[in-house]
Amino acid sequence: MKSDRRALVAIVGGGFSGTILAVQLARRGIASILIDGSGRAGNGVAYSTREPAHLLNVRAEGMSAFPNEPGHFAERFGDPKGFAQRRFFGAYLKDLLAEAEASGLVRLEASEAKAAEARTDGWSVTLSGGGEIEAAALVLANGNQPPEPLRGLEGLGRRYLNNPWGRDAQAAIADLARTHGSALLIGTGLTMIDLALSLDAIGHRGRVVALSRRGQVPRAHASFEPAPVSAGEVPTRLRPLLRWLRQRATSVGWRAAVDSLRPHTHALWQGFEPAEQRSFLRHARAWWDVHRHRIAPQVADTISSMIAEHRLEIVAGRIVGASEDERLVEVQIRRRGSDRTTSERFDYVFNCTGPLGAIGRTRDSLLRNLLDDGVISPDALGMGVDVDANSRVPSSRNLWALGPMTKGRFWEIVAVPDIRGQAAAVADDIARELGE
């Protein structure tokens, strides 16, 4: 089929990763086509929320889209130390994308990328409508993948919402607000926080239970005195590092201790042996996540109020089994430290465990096509796409991956402060490769 569209770079995914890469390329005079059929180009899932209660988890001073212009977003927001609404940040990204489109160097293709094939002169991307895009380079910026059904819950019907960001979940939230029914949120991380905030904001006053294996909830941001460290001061093996972190937290405070590792996390992660990485994911990840990825004080206050008013209960435990009838979901729960199983009934159950953690099980058409054809491979942990230090896919010419797709390689690559640096580096690498 003859191509009806052509660009130097084709970028798949219109969330923050893909959007800011397109903007960075435009700043370098490189034309790109941004392919996104979700209707959320420029925002992605994270910043397309319309809920005012959903705030950024990073202060405005840390949310510039450009690593070399730290005040770019804070100046627009007006309060460097404040936590902007996510929809405000979404508008900021939309404006950056619109400026890049106005330059003529970025075009938006509102279609789904179904497949891609390497050609002698680059790549051909097949679109959902049947057309094709030809480009010299291809970038996978698909972002976080929807979660897969939780084990033991696959057979549940409409009262089990596996994708908490989907339309069915929004309809369930609205129904809960009308009926003040009960909800079980499986997972107690940032996704649970978002859902609890949505329920509170819409006026829900029914019972909400949030369940995870350890019952750990993200901590709140608070002022602290930074205590930076050099790379040479930080142990490079996992167990000594964890001991060092605990000891340092007693002297400078846990926030300062955790944040002092931020400049070194990529090097530390890549220096771990595979067994150490797996051990971290199994035993330390839950603790790291709640201390590293903190929530705005206003958000923490809302969650605390919900708990104090007995509208939200945080439970450490696991699900033993579940069944559903027309009206309710009956769930068997074994609380941590107990041998007894209790049966509880909920109007809705939401999977809040976070994005898909195994790229090999993705249902994304393009990723499935590239995996099945052997063009891309899972990383050593099976989390994302295998890439090198420059975010290039090995053994494939002019193919890069960006953002959460590369978390197996970089680990800390899901937040704006990390992705913006990666996007700038990938844009530079593309410019060198294409000779632009």
NORURZI-V309580 format. One record per helix or strand. SS is the DSSP state (alpha for helix, beta for strand). FROM is the first residue (numbers start at 1). TO is the last residue. If there is no record, write none. Layout:
ss: (SS/SS)
from: (FROM/FROM)
to: (TO/TO)
//
This chain:
ss: (beta/alpha/beta/beta/alpha/alpha/beta/alpha/beta/beta/beta/beta/beta/alpha/beta/alpha/beta/beta/alpha/alpha/alpha/alpha/alpha/beta/alpha/beta/beta/beta/beta/alpha/alpha/beta/beta/beta/beta/alpha/alpha)
from: (5/16/32/55/60/72/85/86/106/113/122/132/160/167/183/190/208/220/231/238/254/262/274/295/297/312/329/341/348/359/365/378/385/392/399/403/416)
to: (12/27/35/55/62/77/85/102/109/119/127/140/161/179/186/201/212/220/233/252/259/271/292/295/308/324/335/346/351/361/372/378/385/392/401/410/434)
//
